[in-house]
Amino acid sequence: MNQALSGIRIIDMTHNQAGPACAQILAFLGADVIKLEEPKGGDVARTVHADRKNSDSLFFLLFNANKRSLTLNLKTDEGKRLFKEVIKQSDVLLENFGPGALDRLGLGYEVLRDINPRLIYATIKGFGSYGPHAHFKSYEPVAQAMGGAMSVTGFPENPPTLVLPAIGDSGTGMHMAIGILAALQQRHDTGRGQHVEVSMQDAVVNLIRVSLRDHQRNGAPMPRSGNQLGRTVPGTTYPCAPGGPNDYVIVLAQPQMWRAMTKAMDRPELADDPRFATPDSRWENREALDRIVGEWTRLHTKHEVMSVLGDAGVPCGACQDTGEVLADPHLKAREMIVDIDYPTRGTYQTVGCPVKLSDSPATLTRPPLLGEHTAELLNALCGIDPDEVKRLRENGVV
């Protein structure tokens, strides 16, 4: 079965997380993603995050499924020549090197555009290619700090707090995937590729736009509010049995759900209690109400609370730890937690494709070993036979 992006070839020259996450989700959707790596070492994530001897790191494996690996030494003339041959037959080049790195190799956008006018040249940078901070490097925490996310995360008595879900890395990757798809669509009309750029700071700013709205409404920086969502009450985390560090639920009872929640708690009298009868009164008396709700949740496990309130139509989620997520039967049923076998490691669990297409469901294939598909790809794209590949390998070109 053809998938949504069948026939689209993407050259993935990225490393670590933002770029690989972008390329991986496009690979899930059917693109032929060729991970182009240096012959010695490849993507730094293979080894820098190593967690087991003689195996690529689990970090690398989580972001590089459904790809093929081609090794080329772009510091050699022959490597550059072969790279240009590959580019001629590709739709997208995705890179997240430091500012100017490919230009210094003579492989910048203007050069590759002349070789392949249909090429979409996709660039991920910490601060983008222009603006006062364009020459600065960035990582996830820097992007979160500069994008404002840390300032609104955590509790008011604590310092700005890093969000561990990688909104700066994987968040940037998802923004870039959207940009690439838009450029591919526009190419249908124009016949031309273009330069697509997403900066990590820009992506984080896009994700915290509601906080920027609140600053403008209130005329002051948005304060950290812990787990409290606006003025919704109940609308925070509550402790559950047996009292472990992650035995909490988060409850978001909108006004129209309040009466149903009191019935589910077997406390229907609370619905008409003057202290809690209206959204404003619940906000004014939130400490007392949160204490009452917490007394009830402590009598049950977090999944029991979620089941009771969920059945009553009240949004509620158990605060699952990472082990519970990996074992979650709902996620497994949706193929979001899947098992993959890797030659040098054995079986590990990874995250599946969150985009579900009815006509072309995603399938997962294992990540590639370094250079695993070099001979196959050079033969298919450049007409090079195995003996020539052997010579290139001996000369350090592949």
C-alpha positions as CSV (number, residue, x, y, z in Angstrom):
1,M,0.0,0.0,0.0
2,N,1.3,3.4,-0.9
3,Q,1.6,5.7,2.1
4,A,0.8,9.4,2.2
5,L,4.4,10.5,1.5
6,S,5.4,7.6,-0.8
7,G,7.8,8.8,-3.5
8,I,9.2,11.7,-1.4
9,R,12.9,11.3,-0.7
10,I,14.4,13.2,2.2
11,I,18.1,13.5,3.0
12,D,18.4,13.7,6.8
13,M,21.7,15.3,7.7
14,T,20.6,16.1,11.3
15,H,21.8,14.9,14.6
16,N,20.6,14.7,18.2
17,Q,16.8,15.3,18.4
18,A,15.1,18.2,16.6
19,G,16.0,17.2,13.1
20,P,15.8,13.4,13.6
21,A,12.4,13.8,15.2
22,C,11.2,15.7,12.2
23,A,12.6,13.2,9.7
24,Q,11.2,10.3,11.6
25,I,7.6,11.4,11.6
26,L,7.9,12.0,7.9
27,A,9.3,8.5,7.5
28,F,6.4,7.1,9.5
29,L,4.1,8.8,7.0
30,G,5.9,7.0,4.1
31,A,8.8,9.3,3.0
32,D,12.0,7.6,2.0
33,V,14.3,9.1,4.6
34,I,18.0,8.6,4.0
35,K,20.1,9.4,7.1
36,L,23.4,10.8,5.7
37,E,26.2,10.4,8.2
38,E,29.9,10.8,8.5
39,P,31.6,7.4,8.0
40,K,33.4,7.6,11.4
41,G,30.9,7.7,14.2
42,G,27.9,9.0,12.3
43,D,25.2,10.9,14.3
44,V,26.8,11.9,17.6
45,A,23.7,10.6,19.4
46,R,24.8,7.0,18.5
47,T,27.6,7.2,20.9
48,V,27.4,10.4,23.1
49,H,24.2,9.1,24.8
50,A,25.5,5.5,24.8
51,D,23.9,3.3,27.5
52,R,25.2,-0.1,26.5
53,K,28.5,-1.3,25.1
54,N,28.7,-2.2,21.4
55,S,25.3,-0.8,20.6
56,D,23.9,2.5,19.4
57,S,22.3,4.4,22.2
58,L,18.7,4.0,23.0
59,F,18.4,7.8,22.6
60,F,19.5,7.4,18.9
61,L,17.1,4.5,18.3
62,L,14.1,6.5,19.6
63,F,14.5,9.1,16.9
64,N,15.7,7.2,13.8
65,A,13.2,4.4,13.0
66,N,12.1,3.9,9.4
67,K,15.3,5.4,7.9
68,R,18.2,4.1,5.8
69,S,21.8,5.1,6.5
70,L,24.2,6.4,3.9
71,T,27.7,7.4,4.9
72,L,29.6,10.1,3.0
73,N,32.7,12.1,3.9
74,L,31.8,15.6,2.7
75,K,35.2,16.9,3.4
76,T,36.5,15.0,0.4
77,D,35.9,16.1,-3.2
78,E,34.6,12.7,-4.1
79,G,32.2,12.7,-1.2
80,K,30.9,16.1,-2.3
81,R,30.4,14.9,-5.8
82,L,28.4,11.9,-4.7
83,F,26.4,14.1,-2.4
84,K,25.4,16.3,-5.2
85,E,24.4,13.3,-7.3
86,V,22.1,12.2,-4.4
87,I,20.7,15.7,-4.1
88,K,19.7,15.8,-7.8
89,Q,17.4,12.9,-7.1
90,S,16.0,14.1,-3.8
91,D,13.0,16.2,-2.7
92,V,14.2,17.5,0.7
93,L,17.4,18.2,2.5
94,L,17.1,18.6,6.2
95,E,20.0,19.9,8.3
96,N,20.6,21.3,11.8
97,F,24.3,22.0,11.7
98,G,25.8,25.1,13.4
99,P,25.3,28.4,11.5
100,G,27.2,28.4,8.2
101,A,28.5,24.9,8.4
102,L,27.2,23.7,5.0
103,D,28.1,27.0,3.4
104,R,31.7,26.5,4.4
105,L,31.7,23.1,2.7
106,G,30.4,24.7,-0.5
107,L,27.0,23.0,0.0
108,G,24.8,25.9,1.0
109,Y,21.3,26.6,-0.3
110,E,22.2,28.7,-3.3
111,V,24.6,25.9,-4.6
112,L,22.2,23.1,-4.1
113,R,19.3,25.1,-5.5
114,D,21.2,25.4,-8.8
115,I,21.8,21.7,-8.8
116,N,18.1,20.8,-8.0
117,P,15.6,23.7,-8.4
118,R,12.9,21.5,-6.9
119,L,14.8,20.9,-3.7
120,I,13.3,21.9,-0.4
121,Y,16.2,23.0,1.8
122,A,15.0,22.7,5.4
123,T,17.1,24.3,8.1
124,I,16.7,24.0,11.9
125,K,18.7,26.5,14.0
126,G,18.7,27.6,17.6
127,F,17.9,31.3,16.8
128,G,17.5,31.2,13.0
129,S,19.7,32.5,10.2
130,Y,19.0,36.2,10.9
131,G,18.3,38.5,13.8
132,P,20.7,39.7,16.6
133,H,21.2,36.2,18.0
134,A,21.6,34.3,14.7
135,H,25.2,33.4,15.5
136,F,24.4,31.9,18.9
137,K,24.1,28.2,19.5
138,S,21.3,26.7,21.4
139,Y,20.1,23.5,23.1
140,E,16.7,22.6,24.6
141,P,17.1,24.5,27.9
142,V,18.3,27.6,26.1
143,A,15.3,27.5,23.7
144,Q,12.9,27.1,26.6
145,A,14.5,30.0,28.5
146,M,14.6,32.4,25.6
147,G,11.2,31.4,24.4
148,G,9.6,32.2,27.7
149,A,8.5,28.7,28.7
150,M,10.7,28.4,31.8
151,S,9.4,31.7,33.2
152,V,5.8,30.3,33.3
153,T,6.6,26.8,34.5
154,G,6.8,25.6,38.1
155,F,5.5,27.0,41.4
156,P,5.7,30.7,42.3
157,E,8.1,30.1,45.2
158,N,10.6,28.3,43.0
159,P,12.8,29.5,40.2
160,P,11.9,29.2,36.5
161,T,11.7,25.5,35.7
162,L,12.6,23.4,32.7
163,V,9.9,21.4,31.0
164,L,11.3,17.9,30.4
165,P,9.0,17.2,27.4
166,A,11.3,18.5,24.6
167,I,9.2,21.4,23.3
168,G,12.4,23.1,22.0
169,D,13.7,20.0,20.3
170,S,10.9,17.7,19.2
171,G,8.6,20.7,19.2
172,T,10.8,22.4,16.7
173,G,10.9,19.1,14.7
174,M,7.2,19.0,14.4
175,H,7.0,22.6,13.3
176,M,9.6,21.8,10.6
177,A,7.6,18.8,9.4
178,I,4.7,21.2,8.9
179,G,7.0,23.6,7.0
180,I,8.3,20.8,4.7
181,L,4.8,19.6,3.9
182,A,3.7,23.1,3.1
183,A,6.7,23.6,0.8
184,L,6.0,20.3,-0.9
185,Q,2.4,21.3,-1.5
186,Q,3.5,24.7,-2.9
187,R,5.9,23.0,-5.2
188,H,2.9,21.3,-6.9
189,D,1.9,24.7,-8.1
190,T,5.3,26.4,-8.8
191,G,7.5,23.5,-9.7
192,R,10.2,25.1,-7.4
193,G,11.6,24.2,-4.0
194,Q,12.4,26.8,-1.4
195,H,14.3,27.4,1.8
196,V,12.3,26.4,4.9
197,E,13.6,27.6,8.3
198,V,12.4,26.9,11.9
199,S,14.3,28.2,14.9
200,M,14.0,26.6,18.3
201,Q,13.2,29.9,20.0
202,D,10.4,30.6,17.4
203,A,8.9,27.1,18.0
204,V,8.8,27.6,21.8
205,V,7.3,31.1,21.5
206,N,4.5,29.6,19.3
207,L,3.8,27.0,21.9
208,I,3.4,29.5,24.8
209,R,1.2,32.0,22.9
210,V,-1.6,31.7,25.6
211,S,0.9,33.0,28.2
212,L,1.8,35.9,26.0
213,R,-2.0,36.6,25.7
214,D,-2.2,36.7,29.5
215,H,0.7,39.1,29.7
216,Q,-1.2,41.5,27.4
217,R,-4.4,41.1,29.3
218,N,-2.9,41.7,32.7
219,G,-0.1,44.1,31.8
220,A,2.5,42.1,33.6
221,P,4.6,39.0,33.2
222,M,2.6,35.8,33.8
223,P,3.4,34.4,37.2
224,R,4.1,30.7,37.7
225,S,1.0,29.0,39.0
226,G,2.1,25.4,39.6
227,N,-0.6,22.9,38.4
228,Q,-3.5,25.3,38.7
229,L,-5.2,25.9,35.3
230,G,-6.5,29.4,35.3
231,R,-9.6,30.0,37.5
232,T,-11.0,26.5,37.0
233,V,-11.7,24.9,40.4
234,P,-11.4,22.0,40.9
235,G,-8.5,22.4,38.5
236,T,-5.2,21.1,39.8
237,T,-3.5,17.9,41.1
238,Y,-4.8,16.0,44.0
239,P,-3.0,13.2,46.0
240,C,-4.2,9.6,45.8
241,A,-3.6,6.3,47.6
242,P,-1.2,4.8,48.4
243,G,0.7,8.1,48.6
244,G,3.7,7.5,46.3
245,P,5.6,10.4,44.6
246,N,3.5,10.0,41.4
247,D,0.2,9.1,43.1
248,Y,-1.7,12.1,41.9
249,V,-4.5,12.9,39.5
250,I,-5.2,16.1,37.7
251,V,-8.8,17.2,37.5
252,L,-10.3,19.9,35.3
253,A,-14.0,20.4,36.2
254,Q,-15.5,23.0,34.0
255,P,-18.6,24.8,35.4
256,Q,-21.1,22.6,33.6
257,M,-19.4,19.5,35.1
258,W,-19.4,20.6,38.7
259,R,-22.7,18.9,39.7
260,A,-21.7,15.7,38.0
261,M,-18.4,15.7,39.9
262,T,-20.1,16.1,43.2
263,K,-22.4,13.1,42.5
264,A,-19.4,11.0,41.4
265,M,-17.7,11.9,44.7
266,D,-20.9,10.9,46.5
267,R,-21.0,14.4,47.9
268,P,-24.0,15.9,46.0
269,E,-24.6,18.5,48.7
270,L,-21.4,20.3,47.6
271,A,-23.1,21.4,44.4
272,D,-25.5,23.7,46.2
273,D,-23.1,24.7,49.1
274,P,-23.0,28.6,48.9
275,R,-19.2,28.4,49.1
276,F,-19.0,26.3,45.9
277,A,-22.2,26.9,44.0
278,T,-20.8,29.3,41.3
279,P,-17.4,29.4,39.5
280,D,-16.5,32.7,41.3
281,S,-17.4,31.3,44.7
282,R,-15.4,28.1,44.0
283,W,-12.4,30.3,43.1
284,E,-12.7,32.4,46.2
285,N,-13.0,29.3,48.4
286,R,-10.5,27.2,46.4
287,E,-8.4,26.2,49.3
288,A,-11.3,24.7,51.2
289,L,-12.6,23.0,48.1
290,D,-9.2,21.6,47.1
291,R,-8.9,20.2,50.6
292,I,-12.3,18.5,50.3
293,V,-11.5,17.0,46.9
294,G,-8.1,15.9,48.2
295,E,-9.6,14.1,51.2
296,W,-11.7,12.1,48.7
297,T,-9.0,11.3,46.2
298,R,-6.7,10.1,49.0
299,L,-9.2,7.2,49.6
300,H,-8.6,5.9,46.1
301,T,-5.8,5.1,43.7
302,K,-5.2,7.6,40.9
303,H,-6.6,5.2,38.3
304,E,-9.7,4.6,40.4
305,V,-10.3,8.3,40.6
306,M,-9.8,8.7,36.9
307,S,-12.3,5.9,36.2
308,V,-14.9,7.3,38.5
309,L,-14.6,10.9,37.2
310,G,-14.1,9.9,33.6
311,D,-17.3,7.9,33.6
312,A,-19.0,11.0,35.0
313,G,-17.8,13.1,32.1
314,V,-15.2,15.1,34.2
315,P,-11.8,15.4,32.5
316,C,-9.3,13.7,34.9
317,G,-5.9,12.0,34.3
318,A,-3.8,9.8,36.4
319,C,-0.2,11.2,36.7
320,Q,1.5,8.2,35.2
321,D,5.2,7.7,35.7
322,T,7.4,6.6,32.8
323,G,7.0,2.9,33.6
324,E,3.2,3.2,33.6
325,V,3.3,5.0,30.3
326,L,5.4,2.2,28.8
327,A,2.9,-0.4,30.1
328,D,-0.3,1.6,29.3
329,P,-2.7,-0.8,27.6
330,H,-4.5,2.1,25.9
331,L,-1.2,3.4,24.3
332,K,-0.3,-0.2,23.3
333,A,-3.7,-0.6,21.7
334,R,-3.1,2.6,19.7
335,E,0.4,1.4,18.7
336,M,2.0,4.3,20.5
337,I,4.2,2.0,22.6
338,V,5.7,-0.7,20.4
339,D,8.5,-3.2,20.6
340,I,11.3,-3.1,18.1
341,D,14.3,-5.5,17.7
342,Y,17.7,-4.0,17.0
343,P,20.6,-6.3,16.0
344,T,23.2,-5.1,18.6
345,R,20.7,-4.6,21.4
346,G,17.7,-6.9,21.2
347,T,14.2,-5.8,21.9
348,Y,13.4,-2.3,23.2
349,Q,10.3,-0.2,23.5
350,T,9.8,2.9,21.4
351,V,7.1,5.5,20.6
352,G,5.0,5.0,17.5
353,C,3.4,7.5,15.1
354,P,0.9,9.8,16.7
355,V,-0.7,10.7,13.4
356,K,-3.2,8.1,12.5
357,L,-4.2,7.9,8.8
358,S,-7.1,5.6,7.9
359,D,-5.9,4.9,4.3
360,S,-2.2,4.5,5.1
361,P,-1.5,3.5,8.7
362,A,2.1,3.9,9.7
363,T,4.3,0.9,10.2
364,L,7.6,0.9,12.1
365,T,10.9,-0.5,10.9
366,R,14.0,-0.6,13.0
367,P,16.6,2.2,12.8
368,P,19.6,1.6,10.6
369,L,23.1,0.6,11.6
370,L,25.7,3.1,10.6
371,G,26.2,3.0,6.8
372,E,24.0,-0.1,6.5
373,H,22.5,1.0,3.2
374,T,25.5,2.8,1.7
375,A,26.2,0.2,-1.1
376,E,22.5,-0.2,-1.9
377,L,21.9,3.6,-2.1
378,L,25.0,4.5,-4.1
379,N,24.2,1.8,-6.6
380,A,20.5,2.9,-7.0
381,L,21.2,6.7,-7.0
382,C,24.7,7.0,-8.5
383,G,25.1,3.8,-10.4
384,I,28.2,2.7,-8.4
385,D,28.9,-1.1,-8.3
386,P,30.1,-3.0,-5.2
387,D,33.8,-2.9,-6.2
388,E,33.7,0.8,-6.5
389,V,32.0,1.1,-3.1
390,K,34.8,-1.0,-1.7
391,R,37.4,1.4,-3.1
392,L,35.5,4.4,-1.8
393,R,35.4,2.8,1.7
394,E,39.1,2.1,1.6
395,N,39.8,5.8,0.7
396,G,37.6,7.1,3.5
397,V,34.9,8.5,1.2
398,V,32.1,6.3,2.5
